[in-house]
Amino acid sequence: MKAVLLATAALLAPLPAFAQDHSGHAMPGMDMPAPAPTPTPVPAPAPAPQDHAGHAMPGMEMPAPAPTPAPAPQDHSMHDMGGMEGNDAGFMPTGTLRRSAAGSGTSLLPVPDRMRGGFHVPTGDWMLMAMGSASLAYTDQGGPRGEDATYTANMAMFQAVRSWQGGTKLTFDTMLSLDAINGQRGYPNLFATGETAHGEPLVDRQHPHDLFMELTARLDLPLGGGVTGFVYGGPVGEPALGPSAFVHRKSARYLPLSPISHHWFDSTHISYGVVTGGVTTSRFQIEASAFRGREPDEQRWDIETPKLDSWSLRASWTPSPDWVVQLSHGRLNDPEAMHAGQDENRTTASVQYGGDNGLSAMLAFSAKDRVPGNTLTAWLAEVNWDLSRHHSLFGRIENVANDELFPDHADPLHDTKFRVTRFETGYAYRIPLSDKGEIALGGSLAAYAKPAALDAAYGKAPISYTLFARLGLGM
């Protein structure tokens, strides 16, 4: 417990250095309007039968026209912070309505769900930004295979952006996590599978994230006609495959457990070696990626060797600022250590909604086809509703077909596909710290629907609960 608290505090310690309000500071390279001068009172001219307003009158001193007050300084604190503030005016042609915001990697979010950008510091020609979140949680996963544990989920994000006249923009992103202090086996999460610890597959556990979740650069270049081209990549990043990762979705913000469908939808959000190119307009984004297909190994503190042995394609449509629809497909080369020699064809589709009414939701489908092997599908629906300034309700329903629940080759149920549904719902009480942060205190309850063949291993009706405290700074 002490290690969890110390590491969580260490991850977020740099963020208060950004906490000053720079909204009124001059940004280099941008002419900021001067404070409005007080106009000198001018006597009203005597009435005249004709209008001589524009005529010079020889021999007569005409009063000087009253100076026009300069416009008041504008607040530039939230201008175009690249991936954190989203696809705003910097990505769109002048006068175009912003119809999407940036999620994880190059994915899109509804505009009301955008990350708020955290703390900003203008320096030279660059704008620097920092944001993050950290949760301390206790979970008791039910049934014979359930365990209890205290764990932390955390991340810190740093960004540097430089924009040029005409819309060209260069963005550097770094995202870090200290999830690894939970140990190689992560935390208990009934029916979750994926990755390994100590050479053994993780079953009913959520693996920790790597220290380096993202180290990328992105260049956006207007091409004319309302079209912007972009190139994104780095040694650690996220390819164009699936919806925005769950750690970035507002619909999942207060859900304390990771989805058991994580390895169907967004397991590639930490990929070692990514290059993505695409084009975006006010309504559409088309992109393609090359990346390393193998999932991260057990060594969570290092950077693995980048490769480009897999590919993906994604099309996104934003019919309005409140909706994002995406369809994607990828071919992953040998992605799972426990299924060595098997490639994967993965197809995902999702619809996300975010409204100014405090409601955020997503419905998604995924099919991963092992080559050779089974095709395993998953459905996910999740929602968050901010009822007021302090109260939020949230929930998630997942249905997955999983053949990894019995990894022992001697077990008669080994490699058997079971369809399992998890229902999770909860409440969070939010305490605003400022316009840049909040503390949320809450909990969730989970129940499961499963085949009777799993009763011996999991119990007839396991129930799990989780309690959490979450600090969010800029997100």
BELBELMO-V523633 format. One record per residue. SS is DSSP state (@ for helix, = for strand, . for the rest). PSI is psi in whole degrees, -180 to 180 (NA if undefined). OMEGA is omega in whole degrees, 0 to 359 (999 if undefined). Layout:
ss->{SS SS}
psi->{PSI PSI}
omega->{OMEGA OMEGA}
//
This chain:
ss->{. @ @ @ @ @ @ @ @ @ @ @ @ @ @ @ @ @ . . . . . . . . . . . . . . . . . . . . . . . . . . . . . . . . . . . . . . . . . . . . . . . . . . . . . . . . . . . . . . . @ @ @ @ . . . . . . . . . . . . . . . = = . . . . . = = . @ @ @ . . . . . = = = = = . . = = = = = = = = = = = = = = = . . . . . . . = = = = = = = = = = = = = = = = . . . . . = = = = = = = = . . @ @ @ @ . . . . = = = = = = = = = = = . . = = = = = = = . . . . . = = = = = = = = = = = = = . . = = = = = = = = = = = . . . . . . . . @ @ @ . @ @ @ . . . . . . . . . @ @ @ @ . @ @ @ . = = = = = = = = = = . . . = = = = = = = = . . . . . . . . . . . . . . . . . . = = = = = = = = = = = . . = = = = = = = = = = . . . . @ @ @ . . . = = = = = = = = = = = = . . . . = = = = = = = = = = = = = . . . = = = = = = = = = = = = . . . . = = = = = = = = = = = = . . . . . . . . . . . . . . . = = = = = = = = = = = = = = = = = . . = = = = = = = = = = = = = . . @ @ @ @ @ @ @ . . . . = = = = = = = = = = = . .}
psi->{-43 -42 -39 -45 -45 -43 -39 -43 -38 -38 -40 -3 -39 -18 -38 -21 -20 4 -5 151 110 20 -25 5 145 137 123 140 -1 126 118 135 143 157 146 124 153 121 141 129 137 130 143 131 150 148 145 148 -26 158 108 29 -35 5 138 134 106 139 3 129 118 137 143 142 145 132 141 125 136 150 146 150 139 157 111 15 -24 18 120 63 46 -127 -26 -39 -17 -175 71 -151 -26 -24 -16 152 151 133 -2 135 130 123 -1 162 159 133 -145 149 -124 13 167 153 157 147 -44 -18 5 150 139 -6 -12 -138 139 139 112 135 116 -132 6 153 126 147 147 144 166 176 153 132 141 123 155 129 144 103 128 173 172 -30 -2 150 169 153 155 133 168 145 126 157 152 139 136 141 143 129 136 130 147 158 136 -10 -6 139 139 129 132 132 137 132 130 154 145 28 -27 -17 -13 -9 165 -26 0 -136 159 137 97 130 4 141 163 136 -177 163 129 35 2 146 144 121 134 30 152 122 152 155 157 158 -48 104 -26 134 93 164 150 134 123 132 116 133 -6 157 27 15 135 131 152 153 133 144 173 179 -25 124 -163 124 172 79 117 176 178 141 152 -29 -11 -6 131 -31 -19 9 -44 0 117 -21 146 157 143 -12 13 -41 8 -34 -46 28 -19 8 -13 99 133 97 108 135 125 137 146 177 148 145 -170 -22 -23 151 127 132 159 146 150 138 172 127 -27 134 160 149 -169 -17 99 -9 -2 178 121 166 121 148 162 76 5 168 161 159 143 138 132 143 131 87 -24 169 -17 -7 141 127 131 148 130 156 141 156 113 128 116 59 -30 131 -34 -3 53 137 -4 124 178 130 120 130 132 153 142 154 126 142 138 124 160 -5 7 3 130 136 157 140 129 154 144 146 122 121 107 141 101 163 -166 159 122 128 162 145 146 134 129 154 145 134 111 100 -34 -170 -27 -18 133 140 146 162 162 138 129 142 117 147 113 132 21 12 -19 84 -17 121 -20 -11 134 -19 6 134 11 135 126 139 122 141 133 134 123 133 154 -179 145 134 120 135 102 134 -33 -169 -3 -5 167 160 135 131 129 -166 166 158 135 140 166 147 132 163 152 -25 -18 -3 -38 -36 -37 -7 164 -41 72 144 135 149 154 136 143 157 128 130 123 129 101 3 NA}
omega->{181 180 179 181 182 182 179 178 181 182 184 183 181 189 181 178 179 195 178 178 180 188 181 183 176 177 180 181 181 178 179 181 179 176 185 176 177 183 176 180 181 179 178 180 179 179 179 182 182 179 179 190 184 187 172 182 182 176 182 178 179 179 179 178 180 179 178 181 177 178 180 180 180 177 181 186 183 184 161 178 172 185 185 180 169 185 183 189 180 180 187 175 180 179 180 177 177 185 180 175 183 174 178 182 177 180 183 175 169 184 179 180 185 173 191 169 173 185 186 176 174 179 183 179 186 169 179 183 175 178 179 176 177 179 170 189 170 179 174 182 192 176 182 182 179 176 174 182 168 184 175 170 188 172 174 184 179 184 173 185 170 180 177 177 182 174 177 185 176 184 173 181 173 176 184 176 174 177 185 178 174 183 184 182 177 181 182 178 189 179 173 176 176 181 189 172 181 177 181 179 176 179 185 178 171 180 175 173 176 176 180 179 179 170 189 171 179 176 176 184 177 181 182 178 180 182 175 175 178 174 184 175 179 180 176 181 184 179 180 182 178 176 175 183 188 181 180 184 177 179 180 191 186 176 190 180 175 178 173 176 183 184 170 189 191 178 180 184 167 180 182 184 180 169 180 173 182 175 181 173 181 183 189 170 179 185 179 183 163 186 176 184 184 178 179 178 185 182 191 188 185 172 182 183 179 174 174 185 181 182 177 176 177 173 179 181 179 182 175 179 184 187 171 177 178 174 184 178 178 173 184 181 173 190 190 181 181 176 184 179 178 172 181 167 183 178 179 173 182 173 179 177 173 183 176 177 179 182 176 184 175 171 186 177 177 173 174 186 178 184 357 177 184 166 184 183 180 173 179 172 179 185 170 180 175 184 182 180 187 191 178 171 181 180 179 172 179 175 185 170 189 178 183 185 180 187 180 183 180 181 180 179 180 179 176 181 177 176 186 176 174 175 180 178 183 184 175 172 187 178 180 175 178 175 184 184 179 168 177 177 183 180 179 179 182 174 190 170 187 177 179 180 180 184 182 182 189 186 186 183 180 176 180 174 181 175 185 167 185 173 177 178 181 180 999}
//
